[in-house]
Amino acid sequence: MYELAAFPTCPYVHRVQILCHEKGIPLNVRHVNLKEKPDWLLEISPRGKVPVLITKEGPLFESQAICEFIEESHVASPMLPTDVFLKAQCRAWMSFVSDELYPKAYQIQHAQDREAAESALSVFREKLDILGDRLANNCFLTGEHFGLVDIVAAPIFMRAEIFKAKGWLDILGMNEHVQEWSNRVLSRPSMKAVLPDDFADRICQQMVESWILSNPQ
Ligand SMILES: N[C@@H](CCC(=O)N[C@@H](CS)C(=O)NCC(=O)O)C(=O)O
């Protein structure tokens, strides 16, 4: 069985857990204290980050590389198209989500003043509109079927749901394609299965100094 060096609220860890849940692959999840990293993590994680997947071939870092390794090693329940062009397109969208959306989502969550929050939010919403254009003609970011691009993106939207439920901010409200896609994806059992019961509380604790939490819209 694979072992996964993890942290309970890490969105990159959640990507790997969601994929394994969807494919029915058991995982032995080993949570680490990121404030006091154990030596064994530092030995296998070149950047000192989680997730790291411990396989029989050796440790693997970076969530997207881990997900692609799992996808290619377990062909049942495919999460990427077999067509090489469509697969390359999916990789392009995964880069877009990781490089453009994740950093802005992080900035929104941790902004300490109105200016920083509003500027990150405005860029984030522009990027969402780009996702919305893809979703206007596709049920999922992966294409016709749910798959890896949706899994890579989903953790951002798990947080967006908390922001909305707490009445802090409706990040997605303006883009109906993205909102509908988010509802479709987040209702899957795999999404709920990977979250700790106290996920919303933990996110609140991480945001004690954030502007959004003290200035709900
Ligand atoms: N690009 C990495 C990002 C992983 C990452 O940033 N993990 C965070 C937790 S969510 C971490 O381990 N942080 C500890 C640190 O940076 O020292 C991936 O996709 O795996």
The ligand as an ORCA input file, in Angstrom:
! r2SCAN-3c Opt
* xyz 0 1
  N       3.701     22.442     -5.507
  C       3.581     21.583     -4.340
  C       3.046     22.416     -3.182
  C       3.015     21.643     -1.857
  C       2.860     22.585     -0.660
  O       2.985     23.827     -0.782
  N       2.625     22.004      0.527
  C       2.550     22.802      1.736
  C       1.351     22.408      2.598
  S      -0.169     22.822      1.833
  C       3.788     22.513      2.581
  O       4.232     21.398      2.675
  N       4.312     23.551      3.233
  C       5.418     23.423      4.138
  C       6.526     24.348      3.811
  O       6.472     25.031      2.772
  O       7.476     24.420      4.585
  C       2.688     20.393     -4.697
  O       1.879     20.518     -5.607
  O       2.846     19.322     -4.080
*
